[in-house]
Amino acid sequence: MCKFVPNDFTMLGLKLLTDPRWANIAESNLEEILTDHAWCEQKAATNAISLITQNSEHPDLVHELTAIAIEEMQHFQLVIDIIKRRGYALGRERKDDYVNQLMKFMKKDGSRNTAFIDRLLFAAMIEARSCERFRVLSQNINDKELARFYYDLMVSEANHYTTFLNFARRYTIDVDVERRWKEWLEFEGKLIQSYGKTEHIHG
């Protein structure tokens, strides 16, 4: 599978990059951004497990998404550790309006394969944007520990992105994956214009 080359953001295909000034908003309330980030990792693990549960007939998908689910929960633990070391508190789960809007774009009708492929593209889209946001944090916050932490996670999220996208290409039966992915990118490019104003990973 294709591996991410740091700073090669053309591979993500995102239509709009985050304004670097968003990092200043995030850094102004680290307790909030870390809490939101922790829950994003938990949701990512849950999504991978759900894909495994619904598509267990694909051994390679089960194997690779199990690894991703474990890694996402390891990331959750890493964020929790940072929160604890800094004397912060893990707040309640935050609503992710961005992800909820992406969910509405998923195809609800059609074949089982159509739904499967769109769920993979949905996951790839979230990983792509998360990767891009982690890049912004790694390059623009003054906190050296967190800058390095988000650099490492940027690379991880990009590799998750390629995994989900490659599975969509591998298992499609009745979906033009490249065309549908372009539709996802166009939709997300318009959607993200409403975000980048709060101390949330997708906010």
C-alpha positions as CSV (number, residue, x, y, z in Angstrom):
1,M,0.0,0.0,0.0
2,C,1.0,3.6,-0.6
3,K,2.7,5.2,2.3
4,F,2.5,8.9,3.2
5,V,5.5,11.1,2.5
6,P,5.5,14.0,5.1
7,N,4.4,17.3,3.6
8,D,3.1,15.7,0.4
9,F,-0.4,16.9,0.9
10,T,-1.3,16.7,-2.8
11,M,-2.1,13.0,-2.2
12,L,-5.0,13.9,0.1
13,G,-6.8,15.8,-2.6
14,L,-8.4,18.2,-0.2
15,K,-10.0,21.2,-1.9
16,L,-9.4,23.7,0.9
17,L,-6.5,23.7,3.4
18,T,-7.0,25.0,7.0
19,D,-6.0,28.6,7.8
20,P,-2.8,28.3,9.9
21,R,-4.4,30.8,12.4
22,W,-6.8,28.0,13.5
23,A,-3.8,26.6,15.5
24,N,-3.8,29.8,17.6
25,I,-7.5,29.2,18.4
26,A,-6.6,25.6,19.4
27,E,-3.6,26.5,21.5
28,S,-5.6,29.1,23.4
29,N,-7.6,26.3,25.0
30,L,-5.4,23.1,25.1
31,E,-7.6,21.3,27.6
32,E,-10.5,21.6,25.2
33,I,-8.6,20.6,22.0
34,L,-7.1,17.6,23.8
35,T,-10.5,16.5,25.1
36,D,-12.0,16.8,21.7
37,H,-9.0,15.0,20.2
38,A,-9.3,12.1,22.6
39,W,-12.9,11.5,21.7
40,C,-12.1,11.7,18.0
41,E,-9.6,8.8,18.5
42,Q,-12.2,6.8,20.3
43,K,-14.8,7.3,17.5
44,A,-12.2,6.3,14.9
45,A,-11.6,3.1,16.7
46,T,-15.3,2.4,17.0
47,N,-15.7,3.1,13.2
48,A,-13.0,0.6,12.4
49,I,-14.6,-2.0,14.6
50,S,-18.0,-1.4,13.0
51,L,-16.5,-1.9,9.5
52,I,-15.0,-5.2,10.7
53,T,-18.3,-6.4,12.2
54,Q,-20.3,-5.6,9.1
55,N,-17.7,-7.0,6.6
56,S,-16.0,-9.9,8.3
57,E,-15.9,-11.9,5.1
58,H,-12.8,-10.0,4.1
59,P,-9.8,-11.4,6.0
60,D,-7.4,-8.7,4.9
61,L,-9.8,-6.0,5.9
62,V,-10.3,-7.6,9.3
63,H,-6.6,-7.8,9.9
64,E,-5.7,-4.3,8.9
65,L,-8.7,-2.6,10.5
66,T,-8.1,-4.5,13.7
67,A,-4.6,-2.9,13.7
68,I,-6.1,0.5,13.0
69,A,-8.6,0.1,15.8
70,I,-5.9,-0.8,18.3
71,E,-3.7,2.1,17.1
72,E,-6.6,4.6,17.5
73,M,-7.1,3.4,21.0
74,Q,-3.4,3.7,21.7
75,H,-3.7,7.3,20.4
76,F,-6.6,7.8,22.8
77,Q,-4.4,6.6,25.7
78,L,-1.6,8.9,24.6
79,V,-3.9,11.9,24.6
80,I,-5.3,10.9,28.0
81,D,-1.8,10.7,29.3
82,I,-1.0,14.2,28.1
83,I,-4.2,15.5,29.7
84,K,-3.3,13.9,33.0
85,R,0.3,15.1,33.0
86,R,-0.8,18.6,32.5
87,G,-3.4,18.6,35.2
88,Y,-6.3,18.8,32.8
89,A,-9.5,16.9,33.0
90,L,-11.0,14.7,30.2
91,G,-14.3,16.3,29.5
92,R,-17.5,14.6,28.2
93,E,-17.6,13.5,24.6
94,R,-18.0,16.4,22.3
95,K,-20.5,16.6,19.4
96,D,-18.7,16.5,16.0
97,D,-20.9,18.4,13.7
98,Y,-18.4,18.1,10.8
99,V,-18.6,14.3,11.0
100,N,-22.3,14.3,11.3
101,Q,-22.6,16.4,8.1
102,L,-20.3,13.9,6.3
103,M,-22.5,11.0,7.5
104,K,-25.5,12.7,5.8
105,F,-23.6,12.6,2.5
106,M,-23.2,8.8,2.7
107,K,-25.4,6.9,0.3
108,K,-28.3,5.2,2.2
109,D,-29.9,3.4,-0.7
110,G,-28.5,1.1,-3.4
111,S,-26.7,-2.2,-2.9
112,R,-24.8,-3.5,0.1
113,N,-21.6,-3.0,-1.8
114,T,-22.5,0.7,-2.4
115,A,-23.0,1.2,1.3
116,F,-19.8,-0.6,2.1
117,I,-17.7,1.5,-0.3
118,D,-19.2,4.7,0.9
119,R,-18.5,3.8,4.5
120,L,-14.9,3.3,3.5
121,L,-14.7,6.6,1.7
122,F,-16.4,8.3,4.7
123,A,-13.6,7.0,6.9
124,A,-10.9,8.0,4.4
125,M,-12.3,11.5,4.3
126,I,-12.2,11.9,8.1
127,E,-8.7,10.6,8.2
128,A,-7.6,13.0,5.4
129,R,-8.9,16.0,7.2
130,S,-7.6,14.9,10.5
131,C,-4.2,14.4,9.0
132,E,-4.3,17.9,7.5
133,R,-5.4,19.5,10.8
134,F,-2.6,17.6,12.7
135,R,-0.1,19.1,10.2
136,V,-1.4,22.6,11.0
137,L,-1.0,22.0,14.7
138,S,2.5,20.5,14.3
139,Q,3.7,23.5,12.3
140,N,2.0,26.4,14.0
141,I,1.7,25.8,17.8
142,N,4.5,27.0,20.2
143,D,4.2,24.0,22.5
144,K,7.1,21.8,21.4
145,E,5.9,18.6,22.9
146,L,2.5,18.8,21.2
147,A,4.0,20.0,17.9
148,R,6.1,16.8,17.8
149,F,3.1,14.7,19.0
150,Y,0.9,16.0,16.2
151,Y,3.6,15.5,13.6
152,D,3.7,11.8,14.5
153,L,-0.1,11.5,14.4
154,M,-0.2,13.3,11.0
155,V,1.8,10.5,9.4
156,S,-0.3,7.8,11.1
157,E,-3.6,9.4,10.0
158,A,-2.4,9.7,6.4
159,N,-1.5,6.0,6.3
160,H,-5.0,5.2,7.7
161,Y,-6.4,7.3,4.9
162,T,-4.6,5.3,2.2
163,T,-5.8,2.1,3.8
164,F,-9.5,3.0,3.7
165,L,-9.2,4.3,0.2
166,N,-7.3,1.3,-1.1
167,F,-9.9,-1.0,0.4
168,A,-12.7,0.9,-1.4
169,R,-10.8,0.4,-4.7
170,R,-10.2,-3.3,-4.0
171,Y,-13.7,-4.3,-3.0
172,T,-15.9,-2.2,-5.3
173,I,-18.4,-4.1,-7.4
174,D,-20.9,-1.5,-8.6
175,V,-19.3,1.8,-7.6
176,D,-16.9,4.0,-9.7
177,V,-14.7,4.7,-6.7
178,E,-12.6,7.4,-8.4
179,R,-15.7,9.3,-9.4
180,R,-17.4,8.9,-6.0
181,W,-14.2,10.0,-4.2
182,K,-14.1,13.1,-6.3
183,E,-17.7,13.8,-5.2
184,W,-16.6,13.3,-1.5
185,L,-13.8,15.8,-2.0
186,E,-16.0,18.3,-3.6
187,F,-18.6,18.0,-0.9
188,E,-16.0,18.2,1.9
189,G,-14.4,21.2,0.3
190,K,-17.6,23.2,0.6
191,L,-18.5,21.8,4.0
192,I,-15.1,22.7,5.6
193,Q,-15.6,26.4,4.7
194,S,-18.0,26.5,7.7
195,Y,-15.3,25.2,10.1
196,G,-11.9,26.2,11.4
197,K,-13.2,28.6,14.1
198,T,-13.3,26.6,17.3
199,E,-10.8,24.6,19.4
200,H,-12.0,21.3,18.1
201,I,-10.1,19.0,15.7
202,H,-12.7,19.3,13.0
203,G,-14.3,22.5,14.4
